[in-house]
Amino acid sequence: MVKLLESEETLNATFQALADPTRRKILMQLVSGEATVIQLAEPFQMSLPGISKHLKVLEKAGLIEKGKAAQFRPCRLKVEALKEANDWLEQYKKLWEERLDRLDAYLIELQKSKGKN
């Protein structure tokens, strides 16, 4: 069995958390600031334990953190894990942009050569 590096495990957890539309919507709510579990649950037709399960996945992935303010435990967005995922994706974006640029140049040359015939 292949052992994953800690950064790979973090990246896997981030993408696993982001794969769920409910969790992505929760993160979008937290963009505007911290919120309690009850506030986060309002837009969803889901029980508080159901939302709590989603929050645990997000917390484990390092995408959110829960505060210590009394019983409310407000959640807030942590951008570090999102930045790591974005950096990883950026590598592939550059790769595909280069490949598409080469394809574009090839197609232009192909059209020019067809125009000469």
N, C-alpha and C positions, 0 to 999 in steps of 0.2 A: 504494500500500500504506500502511496506517495504521501509524504508529509508536507503539508502546506506551510509556507512561511506565514508569520503573524500578519504581515500586510496583505497577503492573499486571503487569509481567513477573514480579515476585516472587510476587504473588498467583496468577497462572496456574501458576507452577511449584509452588506449595504445593498447589493443588487437583489438579494433575496427579499429584503424588506421593501425595496422600491417596486418589486414585481406586483405587489398587491395594490389595486386602485384605492381601496379604503385607506391604506397607510399613506399613499401619495396625497390623498385629500387631507388627511390629518396634518401632514407636513405643510401643505399649502395654508392651512388655518394658522399654523404656528409662525408663518412668515411675518404676519402682522404683530406678533408678540406672544408672550406666554399665555397659557390658558389652563383651566382646571380640567379634570377628566370629564366632569359634567358638561362643561362648555364644549369640549371636543366631541362629546357624544351627541349633542343636540341635532346636528344635521343628518344623523344616521338613524335608521330604524333598527337599532341594535341595543342589546342590554349593556349595562355598565361593565359587567364581566367580559363581554365580547370586545368592547373598546379597550379594556385593560389588557387583554391578550395582544391586541395590535400594538398597544403602547409598549408592552414588554419586548416585542420583536424590534420595534424602533429603538428602544433604549439599549438592547443588547447589541444592535448594529452601530451604536454610537451616534445615531441621528438625532436623538433627543436626550434631555436629562430632566429629571424631576427635582423640583425645589424642595426645600425643607420647611416651607412656611405653614406651620400648624397642620391641620388635618387636610388642607386643600391640596397640597403637593402640586403646585402648578408645573406644567410641562413647558419646556422651551426648546427651540431648535438649536442643534449644534451643527455648525457648517463644516467642521473639519472633515468628517467622513464624506460629505458631499463633494468637498474639494478634491479629496483623494480619488473618488470615482470619476470626477470630471477630468482630472489629470490623466487617468488611465484611458478614458475615452478619447481624449485629445490626441494621444499617440496614433490611434486608429483613424481619427479624422484627418490628420496630416498625411498618413499613408494613402487613404482613399482620394484625397484631393490631388496628390501627386499622380496617382494612377489615372484619375479622370482627366487631368491636364494632358498626360501623355496620349490618352485615347482621343481627346479633342484635337491635339496636334496631328495625330495620325489620320483622323477623319478629314481634316482640312486638306492635308496632302493628298489623300485619296480623291477628294472632290476636284482638286486642281488637276490631278493626272487624268481624271475622267473628262474634264473640260477640254483638255488638249487633244483627246482622241476624236 
